[in-house]
Amino acid sequence: MDNEQSEGAGRGNEAPEPVWRYAMARRAYLAIDAAEYFGIIREAMEMAQQRIFLIGWDFDSRILLPYGRRWWQRGRKRRFPARLGSYILWLVKRNRALEVLLLKWNFAMVKYLFRGTMLFDLVRWAVRRQIDFKFDSAHPVGCSHHQKIVVIDDVFAACGGIDMTSERWDTPEHRPHDPRRRRPTGGLYGPWHDVTMVMDGDVAIALGQLGRDRWRIAGGRRVQPCAPQDTSPWPEDLRPEFENVEIGIARTSAKYAGTPQICEIERLFIEQIRRARCFAYIETQYFASRAIAEAICERLLEADPPEFLVVTPLTAHGWLEQVAMDTAREELLETLRHADHAGRFRIYHPVATDGTPIYVHAKLMIIDDEILRVGSANMNNRSMGLDSECDVFIDTARPANGHAGAAITRLRLRLLAEHCGAGTETVRSRIERHGSMAAMIDSLAGSGKHLAPLPLKHLSEAERALGLSGLLDPERPGEMFEPIERRGLFRRKGQLMRMRLMERLRRRRRG
């Protein structure tokens, strides 16, 4: 099925399902934090036979790759270049049949001028016919290529939030001032939390096609699928959390040069939020999507709403992100809290043992331990219709996935335990005792590693106006050139606007 068919395939007058396709995974595993993920990918790349395809928002050849997932515990030594750029050269020299494709957003090309040895690596790669590097500029002005995908031999694949770049590596302990958490230039960076799903089986064929389609749209040569092979580069000691499950794939892509507008991710978020009966556990770098906040607001206004628990960073990285995302987040949260009559919406930020905020870059959602969703899409407007995104999910309602619920539960407890600085059994027992995830978190509150309630900050009139306008975080490419009154966080229809108007009326009565 090609992109146009999959996007428009409906049943009569019904809207098409917001999923590009489903494909089986023989094995799947959620890599939590980049120390583990980088080790998995390094091992898988070493076993590649035909092709390594790296797709990302950013890519830095200067990062160091460990040996395996537990390289600091195993005591085994292997001879290979530690730097990613040199490691890729080493791989193609060892295997003359191996092809390496690298695709990344073109905006970050400017960064390479200041990355020293990165330019040297690009020159060394350019003289190797086996290596092809391309900057992706095939999108409207203001959009970005944001997918984070790895496909090896069309047999093994990864999809999630972790780029193969600097300032991503960290362990689940998120130790303050960890000397291993070092930039290529030498300085230390703060604790960083992220997740990515690794899979093998037919799902890798599907993600390989997605990557090849994007490569061609970005101006690359036509790339053929890999030949079928019996072996998989799945690391031998990586125990899967899921076996024989069906993976759903959803995308976002802006309309551009004959390619259609694709908003599967936005529609899937709304459907899955509406499906929640008991809870939604969410990790997201940004919380600024009007459509998602609208869906949550509708649920909170119900007589007995599900619990919504969001883990997000204290503040966005960089001035522009803070202005665009943090201001919109404040406006949405203020409105959602007025809708939350049952006290079922809570938002937290993780804190290290010394009080340092842990940055959350993950994009993950778990619904009722029945849906596990991981990808590149944040809960902001850009990810709903502007940037190129890819999410994968496991849904136990699918016939092949009825056995997956227990593993999803274990992952949710493991993530909560990581953030709370507690054991998974402690987290499980306290949820059972107190009746909700939020009550469990509050019962563990104190010193040390923990989840702290996200404080609402005061916005100036200028910040409030910018956040409400959606100027820096539009939902669709055309909105960047529309009058402000026709777009923004609060539209004329929907519960968000009604709640906002009701709150304004209450303020006037009190005043």
VMD Tcl script that draws the C-alpha trace (Angstrom):
set ca {
  {0.00 0.00 0.00}
  {1.51 3.34 -0.97}
  {1.21 6.55 1.03}
  {-1.69 7.99 -0.94}
  {-3.70 4.77 -0.70}
  {-3.09 4.30 3.00}
  {-3.98 7.90 3.83}
  {-7.25 7.94 1.93}
  {-8.51 4.38 2.30}
  {-11.92 4.60 3.96}
  {-15.00 2.42 4.29}
  {-17.97 4.10 2.66}
  {-18.59 7.44 4.38}
  {-16.59 6.45 7.48}
  {-13.33 8.22 8.22}
  {-10.29 6.01 7.62}
  {-8.59 4.54 10.66}
  {-5.81 6.91 11.81}
  {-3.11 4.29 11.30}
  {-0.78 4.00 8.34}
  {-0.50 0.25 8.72}
  {-0.15 -2.65 11.12}
  {2.75 -5.10 10.98}
  {3.88 -7.99 13.14}
  {6.94 -7.81 15.38}
  {8.65 -11.03 16.35}
  {10.16 -9.22 19.34}
  {9.85 -5.75 20.86}
  {11.59 -3.98 23.73}
  {11.27 -0.50 25.21}
  {14.73 1.01 25.67}
  {14.51 3.44 28.59}
  {17.16 6.17 28.42}
  {19.93 6.47 25.87}
  {22.70 4.59 27.69}
  {20.78 1.39 27.02}
  {19.53 2.45 23.59}
  {22.95 3.43 22.23}
  {24.33 0.08 23.34}
  {21.52 -1.82 21.62}
  {21.95 0.09 18.36}
  {25.73 -0.31 18.40}
  {25.40 -4.08 18.73}
  {22.71 -4.27 16.07}
  {24.77 -2.19 13.62}
  {27.74 -4.51 14.11}
  {25.59 -7.44 12.95}
  {24.13 -5.59 9.92}
  {24.58 -7.45 6.63}
  {22.95 -5.25 3.96}
  {21.88 -1.78 5.10}
  {21.89 0.58 8.08}
  {19.36 3.39 7.67}
  {19.54 6.19 10.27}
  {16.77 8.83 10.19}
  {16.75 11.71 12.65}
  {16.08 15.31 13.56}
  {19.74 15.61 14.54}
  {22.81 13.44 14.15}
  {26.26 13.87 15.69}
  {29.11 11.61 14.63}
  {31.15 12.66 17.69}
  {29.08 10.74 20.26}
  {30.63 7.68 21.89}
  {29.05 4.25 21.62}
  {29.42 1.69 24.42}
  {29.80 -2.03 24.02}
  {26.35 -3.48 24.55}
  {23.57 -2.57 26.95}
  {25.47 -3.24 30.19}
  {28.95 -2.36 29.03}
  {29.99 -1.12 32.50}
  {28.96 -4.45 34.10}
  {30.09 -7.12 31.66}
  {33.86 -6.82 31.79}
  {34.14 -7.81 28.13}
  {36.41 -5.88 25.80}
  {36.00 -5.54 22.06}
  {38.10 -3.57 19.64}
  {36.04 -1.06 17.69}
  {36.12 2.75 17.31}
  {34.23 4.46 20.09}
  {33.14 7.52 18.07}
  {30.03 6.98 15.97}
  {31.58 8.56 12.87}
  {34.63 6.32 12.98}
  {32.48 3.33 13.91}
  {30.40 3.68 10.73}
  {33.60 3.78 8.65}
  {34.85 0.71 10.48}
  {31.63 -1.14 9.67}
  {31.74 -0.50 5.92}
  {35.42 -1.47 5.77}
  {34.63 -4.78 7.49}
  {31.67 -5.50 5.21}
  {32.04 -4.32 1.61}
  {28.41 -5.26 0.93}
  {27.08 -2.99 3.67}
  {25.27 0.25 2.74}
  {24.73 3.12 5.20}
  {22.08 5.79 4.62}
  {21.76 8.82 6.91}
  {18.88 11.28 6.65}
  {18.48 14.33 8.89}
  {16.75 17.70 9.00}
  {18.56 20.31 6.93}
  {18.23 23.18 9.45}
  {20.82 21.64 11.73}
  {23.29 21.70 8.83}
  {24.46 25.07 10.15}
  {25.44 23.42 13.44}
  {27.97 21.25 11.60}
  {30.11 24.30 10.91}
  {30.76 24.43 14.67}
  {31.12 20.71 15.32}
  {34.78 20.32 14.43}
  {35.35 16.65 13.70}
  {31.80 16.29 12.35}
  {32.89 18.07 9.17}
  {35.91 15.78 9.01}
  {33.59 12.77 9.28}
  {31.37 14.08 6.47}
  {34.41 14.35 4.20}
  {35.55 10.83 5.11}
  {32.07 9.47 4.44}
  {31.77 11.33 1.13}
  {34.62 9.36 -0.43}
  {32.94 6.05 0.50}
  {30.41 4.88 -2.04}
  {28.80 2.71 0.64}
  {27.80 5.76 2.72}
  {25.16 8.25 1.59}
  {24.26 11.28 3.74}
  {21.33 13.57 2.95}
  {19.85 16.70 4.52}
  {16.03 16.69 4.41}
  {14.53 20.01 3.31}
  {11.39 18.59 1.67}
  {8.82 20.40 3.79}
  {7.06 23.79 3.87}
  {8.73 26.80 5.43}
  {8.68 26.52 9.20}
  {8.34 22.74 9.29}
  {10.99 20.22 10.34}
  {11.91 16.59 9.81}
  {11.44 15.19 13.32}
  {11.30 11.39 12.96}
  {13.81 9.26 14.90}
  {14.01 5.88 13.17}
  {16.66 3.21 12.67}
  {16.15 0.35 10.21}
  {18.75 -2.41 9.76}
  {18.46 -4.95 6.90}
  {14.66 -4.38 6.86}
  {14.66 -6.90 9.73}
  {15.39 -4.78 12.83}
  {14.01 -1.32 13.57}
  {13.79 1.36 16.26}
  {11.31 4.23 16.60}
  {10.99 6.72 19.42}
  {12.35 9.94 20.84}
  {16.12 9.35 20.94}
  {18.31 10.90 18.25}
  {21.82 9.58 17.63}
  {23.25 12.88 18.81}
  {24.96 14.62 21.72}
  {23.35 15.55 25.06}
  {21.10 12.47 24.97}
  {23.10 9.82 26.86}
  {21.99 9.06 30.42}
  {21.14 6.13 32.68}
  {17.83 5.57 34.52}
  {19.53 6.70 37.74}
  {19.92 10.23 36.32}
  {22.77 10.92 38.72}
  {23.54 14.58 39.38}
  {26.81 15.72 37.79}
  {27.47 12.28 36.24}
  {30.94 12.65 34.62}
  {29.90 10.27 31.82}
  {27.19 12.73 30.76}
  {29.58 14.88 28.79}
  {29.29 16.91 25.59}
  {31.80 16.25 22.78}
  {33.30 19.64 23.62}
  {33.97 18.49 27.18}
  {31.33 20.22 29.31}
  {28.75 18.37 31.36}
  {25.01 18.51 30.71}
  {22.06 17.77 32.97}
  {19.99 14.61 33.52}
  {18.00 13.52 30.45}
  {15.12 11.04 30.19}
  {13.97 9.43 26.93}
  {12.51 6.22 25.47}
  {12.57 4.34 22.15}
  {10.98 1.08 21.00}
  {13.20 -1.52 19.29}
  {11.57 -4.27 17.21}
  {12.30 -6.97 14.68}
  {10.14 -8.77 12.14}
  {7.75 -7.47 9.50}
  {7.41 -4.11 11.26}
  {10.98 -3.38 10.12}
  {9.90 -3.93 6.50}
  {7.14 -1.33 6.96}
  {9.45 1.21 8.63}
  {12.03 0.52 5.93}
  {9.47 1.50 3.30}
  {8.58 4.63 5.27}
  {12.26 5.56 5.36}
  {12.80 4.88 1.66}
  {9.74 6.98 0.76}
  {11.05 9.85 2.86}
  {14.54 9.48 1.33}
  {13.05 9.78 -2.15}
  {10.86 12.78 -1.20}
  {13.98 14.47 0.21}
  {15.62 14.15 -3.22}
  {17.55 10.93 -2.73}
  {17.97 8.17 -5.26}
  {15.46 5.34 -5.37}
  {16.49 2.71 -2.84}
  {15.36 -0.89 -3.19}
  {14.18 -3.02 -0.26}
  {16.74 -5.31 1.32}
  {16.77 -8.93 0.22}
  {15.02 -11.31 2.67}
  {17.41 -12.82 5.20}
  {17.01 -15.46 7.89}
  {19.07 -13.76 10.60}
  {18.24 -10.70 12.69}
  {20.70 -8.21 14.25}
  {18.74 -8.40 17.51}
  {21.39 -8.40 20.31}
  {21.78 -11.91 21.66}
  {21.36 -10.99 25.34}
  {18.45 -8.55 24.88}
  {15.41 -10.22 26.40}
  {12.25 -9.00 24.63}
  {9.34 -7.61 26.63}
  {6.88 -8.48 23.86}
  {6.85 -11.40 21.43}
  {4.66 -11.91 18.37}
  {2.76 -8.63 18.69}
  {1.13 -6.45 16.07}
  {2.57 -2.94 15.89}
  {0.55 0.02 14.63}
  {2.36 2.85 12.82}
  {1.00 6.41 12.62}
  {2.49 9.47 10.92}
  {2.39 13.22 10.63}
  {3.50 14.96 7.45}
  {2.70 18.39 6.03}
  {1.31 18.79 2.54}
  {4.22 19.55 0.25}
  {5.03 19.25 -3.48}
  {2.37 16.69 -4.29}
  {2.55 14.76 -1.02}
  {-0.69 14.79 1.01}
  {-1.32 16.25 4.44}
  {-1.15 13.35 6.92}
  {-2.53 13.78 10.45}
  {-2.81 10.19 11.65}
  {-0.96 10.95 14.89}
  {-3.35 13.70 15.97}
  {-6.46 11.63 15.25}
  {-4.96 8.58 16.97}
  {-4.17 10.61 20.10}
  {-7.78 11.80 20.27}
  {-9.22 8.31 19.72}
  {-6.97 6.73 22.32}
  {-7.69 9.43 24.92}
  {-11.41 8.96 24.34}
  {-10.97 5.22 24.87}
  {-9.42 5.55 28.34}
  {-11.59 4.10 31.11}
  {-9.27 4.20 34.14}
  {-6.14 6.21 33.35}
  {-3.72 7.70 30.86}
  {-0.02 7.83 31.79}
  {1.84 10.33 29.60}
  {5.45 11.40 29.16}
  {5.94 14.34 26.81}
  {8.55 17.01 26.17}
  {5.84 19.60 25.50}
  {2.20 19.89 26.54}
  {0.87 22.50 24.15}
  {-1.48 20.76 21.69}
  {-4.90 22.36 21.41}
  {-6.47 19.18 19.98}
  {-5.10 16.92 22.73}
  {-6.03 19.37 25.50}
  {-9.52 19.54 24.00}
  {-9.85 15.75 24.14}
  {-8.62 15.66 27.75}
  {-10.95 18.51 28.72}
  {-13.94 16.58 27.36}
  {-12.98 13.58 29.50}
  {-12.39 15.64 32.66}
  {-15.90 17.10 32.43}
  {-17.44 13.63 32.68}
  {-19.09 12.59 35.95}
  {-16.39 9.97 36.65}
  {-13.35 10.84 34.49}
  {-10.23 8.70 34.10}
  {-6.99 9.73 35.79}
  {-4.61 11.74 33.60}
  {-1.01 11.81 34.81}
  {1.52 13.79 32.75}
  {5.31 13.80 33.25}
  {7.02 16.70 31.49}
  {10.13 18.88 31.96}
  {10.04 21.84 34.33}
  {10.73 24.11 31.37}
  {11.62 23.74 27.71}
  {15.19 23.99 26.44}
  {16.12 27.28 24.81}
  {14.49 30.70 24.81}
  {12.35 30.16 21.71}
  {10.96 26.84 22.94}
  {10.17 28.37 26.33}
  {8.31 31.25 24.71}
  {6.39 29.00 22.30}
  {5.71 25.90 24.40}
  {5.81 26.95 28.06}
  {3.43 29.88 27.58}
  {0.93 27.73 25.69}
  {1.28 25.04 28.37}
  {0.40 27.52 31.12}
  {-2.75 28.62 29.31}
  {-3.92 25.07 28.63}
  {-3.18 23.86 32.16}
  {-5.03 26.77 33.72}
  {-8.13 25.89 31.67}
  {-7.86 22.14 32.30}
  {-7.61 22.68 36.03}
  {-10.91 24.57 35.96}
  {-12.48 21.62 34.12}
  {-11.01 19.08 36.57}
  {-13.95 18.93 39.02}
  {-12.97 15.43 40.24}
  {-9.24 16.12 40.73}
  {-8.19 13.57 38.13}
  {-5.62 15.61 36.17}
  {-2.08 15.93 37.55}
  {1.12 17.10 35.86}
  {4.60 16.59 37.32}
  {8.24 17.18 36.49}
  {11.01 14.76 37.59}
  {13.74 15.86 39.99}
  {17.14 14.27 40.65}
  {18.45 13.46 44.14}
  {20.03 16.90 44.54}
  {16.99 18.82 43.31}
  {18.21 19.23 39.72}
  {15.33 19.05 37.21}
  {15.52 16.00 34.92}
  {14.75 16.96 31.33}
  {11.99 14.85 29.76}
  {12.44 14.28 26.03}
  {10.27 11.12 25.92}
  {7.08 10.86 23.88}
  {5.09 8.02 25.46}
  {1.49 7.26 26.39}
  {-0.02 4.26 28.19}
  {-3.80 3.89 28.30}
  {-5.31 1.47 30.88}
  {-2.28 -0.82 30.41}
  {-3.97 -1.77 27.13}
  {-2.17 0.65 24.80}
  {1.56 1.40 24.76}
  {2.49 4.21 22.41}
  {6.01 5.50 21.70}
  {7.33 7.79 19.00}
  {8.75 11.12 17.94}
  {5.55 13.17 18.28}
  {5.24 15.57 21.19}
  {1.95 16.84 22.54}
  {2.32 20.14 20.73}
  {0.66 21.55 17.63}
  {3.68 21.11 15.37}
  {3.66 17.35 15.88}
  {-0.03 17.18 14.92}
  {0.24 18.59 11.41}
  {3.47 20.43 10.69}
  {6.58 18.30 11.26}
  {7.28 14.82 9.91}
  {6.65 12.38 12.77}
  {6.30 8.64 13.34}
  {4.76 6.83 16.32}
  {4.42 3.09 16.97}
  {1.99 1.44 19.37}
  {0.83 -1.89 20.77}
  {-2.92 -2.18 21.37}
  {-4.20 -5.22 23.29}
  {-7.57 -4.84 21.55}
  {-5.94 -6.19 18.39}
  {-6.46 -9.98 18.11}
  {-2.73 -10.75 18.12}
  {-1.99 -8.65 21.23}
  {-4.22 -10.04 23.95}
  {-1.16 -11.32 25.84}
  {0.65 -7.94 25.94}
  {-1.15 -6.26 28.85}
  {1.01 -7.64 31.65}
  {4.19 -6.38 29.95}
  {2.66 -2.91 29.49}
  {1.82 -2.84 33.21}
  {5.40 -3.74 34.12}
  {6.73 -0.94 31.91}
  {4.41 1.66 33.45}
  {5.47 0.62 36.96}
  {9.13 0.66 35.91}
  {8.83 4.19 34.54}
  {7.04 5.44 37.65}
  {9.65 3.73 39.84}
  {12.46 5.43 37.91}
  {10.90 8.85 38.37}
  {9.98 8.31 42.04}
  {13.31 6.79 43.11}
  {11.51 3.70 44.41}
  {11.24 0.00 43.59}
  {8.55 -1.27 41.25}
  {6.93 -3.33 44.01}
  {6.74 -0.26 46.23}
  {5.06 1.65 43.40}
  {2.64 -1.20 42.72}
  {1.64 -1.67 46.36}
  {1.16 2.06 46.97}
  {-1.02 2.46 43.89}
  {-3.18 -0.40 45.19}
  {-3.24 1.11 48.68}
  {-3.95 4.72 47.70}
  {-6.07 4.10 44.62}
  {-4.28 6.19 41.97}
  {-0.88 6.99 40.52}
  {-1.08 10.58 41.75}
  {-1.85 9.47 45.32}
  {1.08 7.05 45.16}
  {3.40 9.86 44.04}
  {2.17 12.14 46.81}
  {2.73 9.38 49.38}
  {6.39 9.13 48.32}
  {6.99 12.89 48.18}
  {10.03 14.09 50.02}
  {13.75 14.40 49.53}
  {15.69 12.45 46.94}
  {14.64 11.56 43.43}
  {10.94 12.27 42.96}
  {8.15 13.70 40.85}
  {7.27 17.27 41.82}
  {3.97 18.99 40.90}
  {4.54 21.33 37.97}
  {4.06 24.89 39.23}
  {2.00 27.35 37.23}
  {4.00 30.48 36.59}
  {2.72 34.00 36.13}
  {2.59 35.14 32.51}
  {3.01 38.71 31.41}
  {0.41 40.11 29.03}
  {2.87 39.80 26.14}
  {3.65 36.15 27.00}
  {-0.04 35.35 27.36}
  {-0.87 36.90 24.00}
  {1.93 34.99 22.28}
  {0.92 31.70 23.87}
  {-2.73 32.16 22.92}
  {-1.90 33.05 19.32}
  {-0.11 29.81 18.49}
  {2.18 31.94 16.34}
  {5.29 29.85 17.06}
  {3.45 26.52 17.28}
  {0.83 26.33 14.49}
  {-1.18 23.18 13.76}
  {-0.89 23.30 9.95}
  {1.56 24.98 7.55}
  {-1.02 27.46 6.20}
  {-1.78 28.82 9.68}
  {1.57 30.57 9.85}
  {0.22 33.11 7.38}
  {-3.37 33.36 8.69}
  {-4.69 36.22 10.84}
  {-4.22 35.49 14.56}
  {-7.97 35.70 15.23}
  {-8.54 32.64 13.01}
  {-6.13 30.37 14.88}
  {-4.60 29.93 18.33}
  {-5.16 27.74 21.37}
  {-8.82 28.59 21.90}
  {-11.12 28.22 18.91}
  {-14.79 29.18 18.78}
  {-15.91 25.56 19.16}
  {-15.08 23.03 21.84}
  {-14.96 22.58 25.60}
  {-11.70 24.51 26.01}
  {-13.31 27.71 24.76}
  {-16.42 27.13 26.88}
  {-14.35 26.54 30.01}
  {-12.30 29.65 29.30}
  {-15.40 31.79 28.87}
  {-16.92 30.38 32.08}
  {-13.75 31.19 34.02}
  {-13.70 34.75 32.68}
  {-17.32 35.14 33.80}
  {-16.48 33.83 37.30}
  {-13.56 36.27 37.56}
  {-15.82 39.20 36.61}
  {-18.39 38.19 39.23}
  {-15.68 37.94 41.89}
  {-14.23 41.27 40.78}
}
mol new
graphics top color blue
foreach p $ca { graphics top sphere $p radius 0.5 }
foreach p [lrange $ca 0 end-1] q [lrange $ca 1 end] { graphics top cylinder $p $q radius 0.2 }
display resetview
